[in-house]
Amino acid sequence: MRRLWPLTLRGTGAVALAVACLILSGELALPVLMYFALLLFAVVGASVISLYAMKRGASVTRALSTDVAAVGRESTVTVAAGLRSALPVPPGRWEDGLPKALAGEARGAFPALSSGMRSGERAVELSYSVTGKRRGVHAIGPLTITSSDPFGFARRRLVIGDRTPVTIVPAVSDLPPLANAMGEAGGSLHSSTSQLGQGADNLIARPYASGDSMRRIHWRATAHRDQLMVRQEEQESTPEATVVLDLGALRWSTDALSSPGADPGFEAGVSACVSIAARLAKEGYTVEVIDTDGTALADPLDSDADIDDLLARFATLTARRDDHLERLAALFAGVTTGPVIVIVGRLHQADAEAIAPLAHHSTLPVLLAVAPAGGALERAAQAGWRCAHLDPDEDLATSWARIGRETNRVFA
C-alpha cells in the first residue's frame, strides 16, 4: 500500500497566501493578517490530517463474469474493495490497472463512505468490462483510489490490493459444419459400428453360421428372409478426428517463440486449431490435437469440459525450435483414419510433397496454411487435400465453410 498526500493547486495557493499574509502582517503591523494566515495553515493542515486518517486498511478481490477471458470476447470484472476508515471517506475517483492484453475503461467515480470505526470494514463493489486482446496469463491491478478533502486543498492517491492474474485463452470461432464432407467422413453425430458378438447395445440379424447357438436364432428375420438368421449385437463407437498444429518455429516468425500473442500468424493458427477441434467435437468426433511429431497437445476431446481444458492449455502455447512436418505422413502410414486437419504457417512445395501421402489415409484431409509459398497449396490439392489460405485478417468461419463445397480445390 502506497500513500501520497500532495497539495492541490488550491491547497498550494492557500499555503502561499498564508505565507504572504504572515509577511505582510509584520510589515504592515496588521494582526488580522497573521490570524488569517494561521487559520489557512490550520485548515490546510486539517485537510492533510483528515486524508491521513481517512483509510487505515483496505483489501481488494476481483472476479470475472466468465471462468477465463478470451481474445475478442467481452467479460465483466467485478472488484470488491474493502475499506476501514476512522473518518468518513469523501467521494473520489478509482482506476484499476489493466495490462495491454486487456482493453477496457477500468475507472469511475468512487462513492463517499461513512465512518467505519464501529461497523468495521465496508465493501464497495466496482465493475467494468474488458475485452481480451492478447493470449496468455496477465495481471490486473493494483487498484488506485484518488480522493480529496472537502475543501479541495489536498489530494490523496491510495494504491491498494495485489495484482490478480487473469488467463486469456485463444479466440474461438463458431464454425459451421462441413455439409458436403461430414457424411463422408463419418461425422454429423453418425456413429461407426463394430461387430462384437456379445454385450452390445443394438441387435441386428445375420445368416446362421456353423457353431452359432440355437438360442440366438432371430425368428422374425428368419421368417422374413426364408433362411436361418441369428442375432448379432452391434456396439456403437465414436469416430475419431485429428487436428495437427505445426509448432515448428521455421513455419512462423521468431516472435512466436518468445511469448503468446506476439505473432499474428501464429495466433491465427492457434485460434483455428481450437475452433476446428471444438467444431469436430460437436459433430460427434473424439478429437485428438497433436503436433507434427505426434506429441499430444491436449487430452482427447469429446465434451465441453475437454474443450475448456484445451483452451486453458493453449493460453500459454508458443512455437518450438525444431521442425517435424516431414515426419507427419509416417504417423498415419498403414492406417485409414477419419478427418485430419493440418494447420501450418509457412508452406513450401517440398512440404506439400512430404505430406501428400497422408491425404490418402484420411476420409477428410484438410490443409490450412497461413503463409503458403507459390504453388504449395495447388500441389497439396492435387494430392487430395482440401486446401485454404488461413488469413489472420479474414473470418475463419468463411474459409471453413468454403472448404466443404468441393474437393481438390484451393480456397484462397
C-alpha positions in Angstrom: 0.0 0.0 0.0 1.4 3.4 -1.0 0.2 6.7 0.4 0.8 10.2 -1.2 -0.6 13.5 0.1 0.3 16.2 -2.4 -1.4 19.5 -2.2 -3.7 20.5 -5.0 -3.4 23.8 -6.8 -6.0 25.3 -4.5 -4.1 24.0 -1.4 -0.7 25.3 -2.8 -2.4 28.7 -3.4 -3.8 28.7 0.2 -0.3 28.0 1.7 1.3 30.7 -0.5 -1.4 33.2 0.6 -0.9 32.2 4.2 2.9 32.9 3.9 2.2 36.2 2.2 -0.2 37.2 5.0 2.4 36.4 7.6 5.0 38.6 5.9 2.6 41.4 5.4 1.3 41.3 9.0 4.7 42.2 10.2 5.4 44.8 7.6 2.0 46.5 7.9 1.5 45.8 11.6 -1.9 44.2 10.9 -2.5 41.3 13.4 -5.6 40.3 11.5 -3.4 39.2 8.6 -1.5 37.0 11.0 -4.7 35.4 12.3 -5.9 34.8 8.8 -2.6 33.1 7.9 -2.8 30.9 10.9 -6.3 30.0 10.0 -5.3 29.0 6.5 -2.4 26.9 7.8 -4.8 25.2 10.2 -7.3 24.4 7.5 -4.7 23.0 5.1 -3.1 21.0 7.9 -6.5 19.6 9.0 -7.2 18.6 5.4 -4.0 16.7 5.2 -4.6 15.0 8.6 -8.1 14.1 7.6 -6.8 12.3 4.5 -4.1 10.6 6.5 -6.7 9.2 8.9 -9.2 8.5 6.2 -8.2 4.9 5.4 -6.5 2.7 7.8 -7.0 -0.6 6.0 -8.0 -1.9 2.6 -8.4 -5.2 0.7 -9.2 -5.9 -2.9 -10.6 -9.0 -4.6 -11.5 -9.4 -8.3 -13.8 -11.8 -10.1 -14.5 -12.4 -13.8 -18.0 -13.0 -15.1 -16.5 -15.9 -17.1 -14.1 -18.6 -16.0 -11.4 -17.1 -18.2 -11.1 -14.2 -20.5 -10.9 -14.9 -24.3 -9.4 -13.0 -27.2 -12.1 -10.9 -28.8 -14.7 -11.7 -26.1 -16.1 -9.3 -23.6 -16.0 -10.1 -19.9 -17.1 -8.2 -16.8 -14.6 -7.7 -13.9 -16.1 -7.1 -10.5 -13.9 -5.5 -7.9 -14.7 -5.7 -4.2 -12.7 -3.1 -2.3 -13.0 -3.4 1.5 -12.1 -0.2 3.4 -11.6 0.7 7.0 -11.6 4.4 7.9 -11.6 6.4 11.1 -13.3 9.3 9.3 -15.9 9.5 6.6 -14.5 8.9 3.2 -15.2 11.6 0.7 -16.1 10.8 -2.9 -13.3 10.5 -5.4 -12.1 8.5 -8.5 -10.9 5.0 -8.9 -8.8 3.3 -11.5 -7.8 -0.4 -11.9 -4.5 -1.2 -13.6 -5.1 -3.1 -16.9 -2.4 -4.9 -18.9 -2.1 -4.2 -22.6 -3.6 -7.7 -23.2 -7.0 -6.3 -22.0 -8.9 -3.4 -23.4 -11.5 -1.5 -21.4 -12.4 1.5 -19.3 -11.3 0.5 -15.8 -12.1 3.8 -14.0 -15.0 5.6 -12.5 -16.4 7.6 -9.6 -15.7 6.3 -6.1 -18.6 6.7 -3.7 -18.5 8.5 -0.3 -18.5 6.3 2.8 -19.4 7.0 6.3 -17.1 6.3 9.3 -16.2 2.7 9.8 -15.0 2.8 13.4 -18.0 0.8 14.7 -19.2 -1.1 11.7 -15.7 -2.4 10.7 -14.6 -2.8 7.1 -17.1 -1.7 4.4 -17.1 -3.2 0.9 -17.5 -1.2 -2.2 -18.3 -3.1 -5.4 -17.0 -1.7 -8.6 -17.4 -3.3 -12.1 -16.2 -2.7 -15.6 -16.0 -4.5 -19.0 -12.8 -5.8 -20.6 -12.1 -7.4 -24.0 -9.2 -9.8 -24.5 -6.6 -8.6 -27.0 -3.7 -11.0 -26.4 -3.4 -14.6 -25.4 -1.5 -15.5 -22.2 -1.6 -15.1 -18.4 -1.7 -11.4 -17.4 -2.3 -9.5 -14.2 -5.0 -6.9 -13.4 -4.2 -4.3 -10.7 -3.4 -2.7 -8.4 -6.5 -0.5 -7.6 -5.9 3.2 -7.3 -8.3 5.5 -5.4 -7.8 9.2 -5.6 -9.8 11.4 -3.1 -9.5 14.9 -1.8 -10.7 16.7 1.4 -14.0 18.6 1.4 -12.2 21.9 0.8 -10.1 20.6 -2.1 -6.8 21.6 -0.5 -5.2 18.2 -0.5 -5.4 15.1 -2.6 -4.5 11.5 -1.7 -3.7 8.8 -4.1 -4.0 5.4 -2.5 -2.8 2.3 -4.3 -4.3 -0.8 -2.7 -4.5 -4.6 -3.3 -2.4 -7.1 -5.1 -2.4 -7.8 -8.8 -4.8 -10.5 -9.9 -3.7 -13.0 -12.6 -6.1 -13.5 -15.5 -5.9 -16.2 -18.1 -6.7 -15.1 -21.6 -7.5 -18.0 -23.9 -7.4 -18.1 -27.7 -10.4 -16.8 -29.7 -12.9 -19.5 -30.6 -14.9 -19.0 -33.8 -18.3 -20.6 -34.2 -17.7 -22.7 -37.3 -20.5 -24.2 -39.4 -20.4 -28.0 -40.2 -18.8 -29.0 -43.5 -22.1 -30.0 -45.0 -20.8 -31.9 -48.0 -18.0 -33.6 -46.2 -19.1 -34.7 -42.8 -21.3 -37.5 -44.0 -18.5 -39.0 -46.0 -16.1 -38.6 -43.0 -18.5 -40.2 -40.5 -19.4 -37.0 -38.7 -22.7 -35.2 -38.1 -23.1 -37.4 -35.0 -23.1 -40.5 -37.1 -21.5 -43.4 -35.3 -19.4 -46.1 -36.8 -20.1 -49.7 -35.7 -18.1 -52.7 -34.8 -19.5 -56.3 -34.7 -18.6 -57.8 -31.3 -20.9 -60.8 -30.8 -21.9 -60.0 -27.2 -22.7 -57.3 -24.7 -23.8 -54.8 -27.3 -26.4 -52.1 -27.4 -28.4 -52.8 -30.6 -29.3 -56.1 -32.3 -29.1 -56.9 -36.0 -29.6 -60.2 -37.9 -27.0 -62.1 -39.9 -27.1 -65.6 -41.6 -26.6 -68.6 -39.4 -23.1 -70.0 -39.3 -21.9 -73.4 -38.0 -21.4 -73.2 -34.3 -24.0 -70.5 -33.5 -26.2 -71.2 -30.6 -29.8 -72.0 -31.4 -30.8 -69.6 -28.7 -29.5 -66.8 -30.8 -31.9 -67.5 -33.7 -33.8 -64.4 -34.8 -37.1 -65.9 -35.8 -38.7 -62.8 -37.3 -35.7 -62.3 -39.6 -35.7 -66.0 -40.4 -39.4 -65.9 -41.5 -38.8 -62.7 -43.5 -35.7 -63.9 -45.4 -36.7 -67.6 -45.6 -33.3 -68.6 -44.2 -32.0 -69.2 -40.7 -30.8 -65.9 -39.2 -29.2 -65.3 -35.8 -28.9 -62.2 -33.6 -25.7 -60.2 -33.9 -25.0 -57.5 -31.4 -23.8 -54.2 -32.6 -21.8 -51.7 -30.5 -21.6 -48.0 -31.3 -18.3 -46.3 -31.3 -17.4 -42.7 -31.7 -15.5 -41.7 -34.9 -12.1 -40.1 -34.5 -10.6 -36.9 -35.9 -7.2 -35.4 -35.7 -6.2 -31.8 -35.7 -2.5 -31.1 -36.2 -0.9 -27.8 -35.3 2.6 -27.4 -36.5 4.6 -25.6 -33.8 7.9 -25.6 -35.6 9.4 -22.1 -35.4 10.5 -22.4 -39.1 6.9 -22.1 -40.0 6.3 -18.9 -38.0 8.1 -15.7 -37.1 10.6 -15.6 -34.3 8.1 -13.7 -32.2 6.0 -16.9 -31.9 8.9 -18.4 -29.8 9.0 -15.5 -27.3 5.5 -15.1 -25.8 1.9 -15.8 -26.6 0.1 -13.3 -28.8 3.3 -11.9 -30.3 2.9 -13.3 -33.8 -0.4 -12.6 -35.6 0.0 -15.5 -37.9 0.7 -18.0 -35.1 -2.4 -16.6 -33.3 -4.5 -17.3 -36.3 -3.2 -20.9 -36.4 -3.9 -21.4 -32.7 -7.4 -19.9 -33.0 -8.1 -22.1 -36.0 -6.9 -25.2 -34.1 -9.1 -24.7 -31.1 -12.1 -23.6 -33.2 -11.9 -26.6 -35.5 -11.3 -29.0 -32.6 -14.4 -27.7 -30.9 -16.5 -27.9 -34.1 -15.5 -31.6 -34.7 -16.2 -32.5 -31.1 -19.7 -31.1 -31.6 -20.1 -33.2 -34.7 -19.7 -36.3 -32.6 -15.9 -37.0 -33.1 -13.4 -37.8 -30.5 -10.7 -35.3 -31.4 -7.0 -35.6 -30.9 -4.9 -32.4 -31.1 -1.2 -33.2 -31.8 2.0 -31.6 -33.0 3.6 -32.7 -36.3 5.8 -35.2 -34.4 2.8 -36.9 -32.8 3.1 -35.2 -29.4 -0.4 -34.7 -27.9 -1.1 -31.1 -27.1 -4.1 -31.9 -25.0 -6.2 -34.8 -23.9 -8.7 -36.2 -26.5 -11.8 -34.0 -26.8 -15.3 -35.3 -26.6 -17.1 -32.9 -24.2 -17.4 -29.2 -23.3 -15.1 -29.8 -20.3 -12.4 -31.1 -22.6 -12.7 -28.1 -24.8 -12.3 -25.8 -21.8 -9.2 -27.7 -20.8 -7.8 -27.4 -24.4 -8.3 -23.6 -24.2 -6.6 -23.3 -20.9 -3.6 -25.3 -22.2 -3.4 -23.2 -25.4 -3.4 -19.9 -23.4 0.4 -20.1 -23.0 1.3 -22.1 -26.1 4.3 -21.0 -28.1 6.2 -22.3 -31.0 9.2 -24.6 -30.6 12.6 -24.6 -32.4 12.6 -28.0 -34.1 10.6 -28.9 -37.2 8.9 -32.3 -37.9 6.4 -31.6 -40.7 8.2 -34.1 -43.0 7.5 -36.9 -40.4 3.8 -36.3 -40.2 2.8 -38.7 -43.0 4.7 -41.5 -41.3 2.4 -41.2 -38.3 -0.6 -42.4 -40.4 1.2 -45.0 -42.5 -0.7 -48.2 -42.8 -3.9 -47.0 -41.3 -7.0 -45.2 -42.5 -8.4 -42.6 -40.2 -11.1 -40.0 -40.1 -10.7 -36.3 -40.7 -7.2 -34.9 -40.4 -6.9 -31.1 -40.3 -3.3 -29.8 -40.6 -2.6 -26.2 -39.7 0.8 -24.7 -40.7 2.4 -21.3 -41.1 4.8 -21.2 -44.0 4.3 -23.9 -46.5 6.6 -24.7 -49.5 6.1 -27.2 -52.3 8.6 -29.5 -50.7 6.4 -29.5 -47.6 3.3 -30.3 -49.7 5.2 -33.2 -51.3 6.2 -34.5 -47.9 2.6 -34.6 -46.5 1.0 -35.7 -49.8 0.7 -39.4 -48.9 -1.3 -38.6 -45.8 -4.2 -37.4 -47.8 -5.0 -40.9 -48.9 -5.1 -42.2 -45.3 -7.9 -39.7 -44.2 -11.6 -39.6 -45.0 -11.4 -35.8 -44.9 -7.9 -34.3 -45.3 -7.8 -30.5 -44.8 -4.8 -28.3 -45.0 -4.7 -24.7 -43.8 -1.6 -22.6 -44.4 -1.1 -19.0 -43.0 1.8 -18.2 -45.4 1.8 -20.6 -48.4 4.6 -20.2 -50.9 3.8 -20.1 -54.7 2.2 -23.4 -55.8 2.4 -25.2 -52.5 -1.4 -25.3 -51.9 -2.0 -26.3 -55.6 0.4 -29.2 -55.2 -1.3 -30.3 -52.0 -4.7 -30.0 -53.7 -3.5 -32.3 -56.4 -2.6 -34.9 -53.8 -6.2 -34.8 -52.5 -6.1 -32.2 -49.7 -8.9 -29.6 -49.3 -6.7 -26.5 -49.0 -7.2 -23.0 -47.9 -5.2 -19.9 -47.1 -5.6 -19.0 -43.5 -5.6 -15.2 -43.5 -5.3 -13.7 -40.0 -7.4 -10.8 -41.2 -10.2 -12.9 -42.5 -13.1 -14.6 -40.6 -12.2 -18.2 -40.1 -15.8 -19.3 -40.5 -15.8 -18.1 -44.0 -12.7 -20.1 -45.0 -14.0 -23.1 -43.2 -17.4 -23.0 -45.0 -15.7 -22.8 -48.4 -13.6 -25.9 -47.7 -16.6 -28.2 -47.7 -18.0 -27.2 -51.0 -15.7 -29.1 -53.4 -12.8 -31.4 -53.3 -9.3 -31.0 -54.8 -9.6 -27.2 -54.9 -7.6 -24.4 -53.3 -9.7 -21.8 -51.4 -7.7 -18.6 -51.1 
